[in-house]
Amino acid sequence: MALPPLPPGQLPAASPPPATAMSNWRKDHLGASSVEPLPVVIIGNGPSGICLSYLLSGYTPYVKPDVAHPHPLLQRKLTEAPGVSVLDQDLDYLSEGLEGRCQSPVALLFDALLRPDTDFGGNMESVLTWKHQKERAIPHMVLGRNLPGGAWHSIEGSMVTLSQGQWMGLPDLQVKEWMCRRRRGLRNSRATAGDIAHYYRDYVTKKGLGHNFVSGAVVTAVEWGTPESSGSGVRHPGPLFQVSGFLTAEDQSRPPFSLCARNVVLATGTSDSPARLGIPGEALPFVHYELSALEAAVRAGTVSPASDPVLIVGAGLSAADAVLYARHYSIPAIHAFRRPVHDPGLVFNQLPKMLYPEYHKVHQMMREQSILSPSPYEGYRSLPEHQLLLLKEDRQAVFQDPKGLQKVFGVALVLVLIGSHPDLSFLPGAGANLAMDPDQPLSAKRNPIDVDPFTYQSTHQEGLYAVGPLVGDNFVRFVQGGALAVASSLLRKEARQPP
Ligand SMILES: Cc1cc2nc3c(=O)[nH]c(=O)nc-3n(C[C@H](O)[C@H](O)[C@H](O)COP(=O)(O)OP(=O)(O)OC[C@H]3O[C@@H](n4cnc5c(N)ncnc54)[C@H](O)[C@@H]3O)c2cc1C
């Protein structure tokens, strides 16, 4: 793998960046003299980026010859091309007719191959066997703000996953086995976020992918033009992308980098840019958007069982996690949300009670502990259908109730947990023109990036791909299908490259 030299004025500062991977990267590539662009740059090092790196590193999935898939139609199709890697097969044809908890046909296909009967409560092994065929590897680089594992390094480590632990795994390394080897156990078949973050880091190491990863690399701009000559005089059939940003260094310096690539994969997730309320006082220092702020305040003693309550805004699972956390430490909490408690759209109404008793407990608290009734849950008050209007410097929170009356509460800290938006500010026009509806804001749920369902290439820009929540695949179990589609498309493209 060779990278173009950095243009004059963009050489990184002399101070070494912190991560070992980064040092290796600089040593191996920044001094390279070739001007050939990199085939692929992946922006984002969460489960999507890791899974794609695995597939681009030559790890190739084949269907085991001696097993039958429980889905009869899929089984029949799988037997039609014995010995042909899934990556080289027609993903449109294979995935046709599959149904499940995701809209993407390729996500359903890959999930069905990795976890054949999991939705029927079964525990059948994957029908895939993996061969490491180095000759099929496509040189690539995975850039990420944090350590490999993406959002999982920002989620409070003691939180238990919503998904079953086995659904959090990446190809050919079962979470259960990995946990066993580390003498850790699943809790009610779910894992802690801390274990999962550790698993992803370990996966990169165990599969020998580390040299592709640059941790602490923040991309600030991706630009592209029409097909043009590279410095080597070789004409490239597609557009060339310029990916620039900075490395985070221990000494707080920010050495810049700039890479040239033939393909760019957006795997940046949607957790980096928390949704805001847009009310006066939101910028005050006691207003936060991550549960970790509550943890830090508990540790520092700025909130305690004797302090003013913590105000938790939101009615999703992150807000529920915050309620549980506050309850665990006996911290008084006011929980405000705009919807009525019986709204069928509330996430709690979509979770089976048996599997998620803790979230149903929170829902019960939300229902029973309205501000007007006496409390069975000491220290907790719920404010359904309340709108936060204003936060004052003296830590007064002003609400409007469903009848239009104003109420004021003194609070120690405010946690706004009302979701997050994708942050594609590094793209021209912040990527707005890539969305399904370019006139509406980009949103994982309502308006994802528009991609071809079988290649995950943008329908608007050749060579630009997107995976994960950015395209509406919101669970780790399903982001992997996007990686399969991208790898399959890139392998076809590479096969067409002139020698
Ligand atoms: C609180 C919480 C609980 C969840 N629970 C579950 C669960 O139980 N089960 C489940 O399946 N899913 C769960 N999810 C969703 C899951 O986290 C995502 O589906 C998954 O992490 C998506 O993977 P990804 O690789 O696409 O993106 P991410 O994991 O979000 O990783 C993307 C990475 O890219 C980095 N990045 C972004 N912009 C840049 C840039 N400009 N330069 C460099 N790096 C950048 C980000 O910092 C991030 O680290 C949960 C999410 C949250 C927030």
Ligand as a Chemical Component Dictionary entry (heavy atoms), coordinates in Angstrom:
data_LIG
# 
_chem_comp.id                   LIG 
_chem_comp.type                 NON-POLYMER 
_chem_comp.pdbx_formal_charge   0 
_chem_comp.three_letter_code    LIG 
# 
loop_
_chem_comp_atom.comp_id 
_chem_comp_atom.atom_id 
_chem_comp_atom.alt_atom_id 
_chem_comp_atom.type_symbol 
_chem_comp_atom.charge 
_chem_comp_atom.model_Cartn_x 
_chem_comp_atom.model_Cartn_y 
_chem_comp_atom.model_Cartn_z 
_chem_comp_atom.pdbx_ordinal 
LIG C1  C1  C 0 -26.630 4.362  23.778 1  
LIG C2  C2  C 0 -26.641 3.449  22.572 2  
LIG C3  C3  C 0 -26.990 2.120  22.728 3  
LIG C4  C4  C 0 -27.020 1.266  21.620 4  
LIG N1  N1  N 0 -27.361 -0.039 21.810 5  
LIG C5  C5  C 0 -27.336 -0.890 20.759 6  
LIG C6  C6  C 0 -27.604 -2.272 20.926 7  
LIG O1  O1  O 0 -27.900 -2.749 22.000 8  
LIG N2  N2  N 0 -27.539 -3.070 19.822 9  
LIG C7  C7  C 0 -27.181 -2.607 18.596 10 
LIG O2  O2  O 0 -27.106 -3.407 17.655 11 
LIG N3  N3  N 0 -26.930 -1.308 18.407 12 
LIG C8  C8  C 0 -27.002 -0.436 19.454 13 
LIG N4  N4  N 0 -26.731 0.884  19.270 14 
LIG C9  C9  C 0 -26.478 1.346  17.893 15 
LIG C10 C10 C 0 -25.041 1.053  17.513 16 
LIG O3  O3  O 0 -24.213 1.788  18.350 17 
LIG C11 C11 C 0 -24.791 1.397  16.096 18 
LIG O4  O4  O 0 -25.661 0.672  15.275 19 
LIG C12 C12 C 0 -23.386 1.026  15.643 20 
LIG O5  O5  O 0 -22.405 1.444  16.557 21 
LIG C13 C13 C 0 -23.155 1.633  14.294 22 
LIG O6  O6  O 0 -21.868 1.339  13.885 23 
LIG P1  P1  P 0 -21.075 2.265  12.872 24 
LIG O7  O7  O 0 -19.739 1.663  12.745 25 
LIG O8  O8  O 0 -21.859 2.474  11.629 26 
LIG O9  O9  O 0 -20.995 3.695  13.586 27 
LIG P2  P2  P 0 -20.399 4.107  15.004 28 
LIG O10 O10 O 0 -20.315 2.968  15.934 29 
LIG O11 O11 O 0 -21.185 5.299  15.430 30 
LIG O12 O12 O 0 -18.902 4.530  14.684 31 
LIG C14 C14 C 0 -18.601 5.616  13.862 32 
LIG C15 C15 C 0 -17.314 6.235  14.341 33 
LIG O13 O13 O 0 -16.908 7.210  13.360 34 
LIG C16 C16 C 0 -16.355 8.306  14.043 35 
LIG N5  N5  N 0 -16.408 9.510  13.228 36 
LIG C17 C17 C 0 -17.502 10.262 12.937 37 
LIG N6  N6  N 0 -17.129 11.333 12.186 38 
LIG C18 C18 C 0 -15.788 11.232 12.023 39 
LIG C19 C19 C 0 -14.829 12.052 11.346 40 
LIG N7  N7  N 0 -15.186 13.171 10.707 41 
LIG N8  N8  N 0 -13.532 11.675 11.375 42 
LIG C20 C20 C 0 -13.165 10.537 12.031 43 
LIG N9  N9  N 0 -14.037 9.729  12.682 44 
LIG C21 C21 C 0 -15.329 10.083 12.679 45 
LIG C22 C22 C 0 -17.245 8.443  15.266 46 
LIG O14 O14 O 0 -16.576 9.198  16.273 47 
LIG C23 C23 C 0 -17.471 7.004  15.655 48 
LIG O15 O15 O 0 -16.493 6.599  16.577 49 
LIG C24 C24 C 0 -26.693 1.759  20.349 50 
LIG C25 C25 C 0 -26.315 3.097  20.202 51 
LIG C26 C26 C 0 -26.294 3.933  21.289 52 
LIG C27 C27 C 0 -25.878 5.383  21.094 53 
# 
loop_
_chem_comp_bond.comp_id 
_chem_comp_bond.atom_id_1 
_chem_comp_bond.atom_id_2 
_chem_comp_bond.value_order 
_chem_comp_bond.pdbx_ordinal 
LIG C1  C2  SING 1  
LIG C2  C3  SING 2  
LIG C2  C26 DOUB 3  
LIG C3  C4  DOUB 4  
LIG C4  N1  SING 5  
LIG C4  C24 SING 6  
LIG N1  C5  DOUB 7  
LIG C5  C6  SING 8  
LIG C5  C8  SING 9  
LIG C6  O1  DOUB 10 
LIG C6  N2  SING 11 
LIG N2  C7  SING 12 
LIG C7  O2  DOUB 13 
LIG C7  N3  SING 14 
LIG N3  C8  DOUB 15 
LIG C8  N4  SING 16 
LIG N4  C9  SING 17 
LIG N4  C24 SING 18 
LIG C9  C10 SING 19 
LIG C10 O3  SING 20 
LIG C10 C11 SING 21 
LIG C11 O4  SING 22 
LIG C11 C12 SING 23 
LIG C12 O5  SING 24 
LIG C12 C13 SING 25 
LIG C13 O6  SING 26 
LIG O6  P1  SING 27 
LIG P1  O7  DOUB 28 
LIG P1  O8  SING 29 
LIG P1  O9  SING 30 
LIG O9  P2  SING 31 
LIG P2  O10 DOUB 32 
LIG P2  O11 SING 33 
LIG P2  O12 SING 34 
LIG O12 C14 SING 35 
LIG C14 C15 SING 36 
LIG C15 O13 SING 37 
LIG C15 C23 SING 38 
LIG O13 C16 SING 39 
LIG C16 N5  SING 40 
LIG C16 C22 SING 41 
LIG N5  C17 SING 42 
LIG N5  C21 SING 43 
LIG C17 N6  DOUB 44 
LIG N6  C18 SING 45 
LIG C18 C19 SING 46 
LIG C18 C21 DOUB 47 
LIG C19 N7  SING 48 
LIG C19 N8  DOUB 49 
LIG N8  C20 SING 50 
LIG C20 N9  DOUB 51 
LIG N9  C21 SING 52 
LIG C22 O14 SING 53 
LIG C22 C23 SING 54 
LIG C23 O15 SING 55 
LIG C24 C25 DOUB 56 
LIG C25 C26 SING 57 
LIG C26 C27 SING 58 
# 
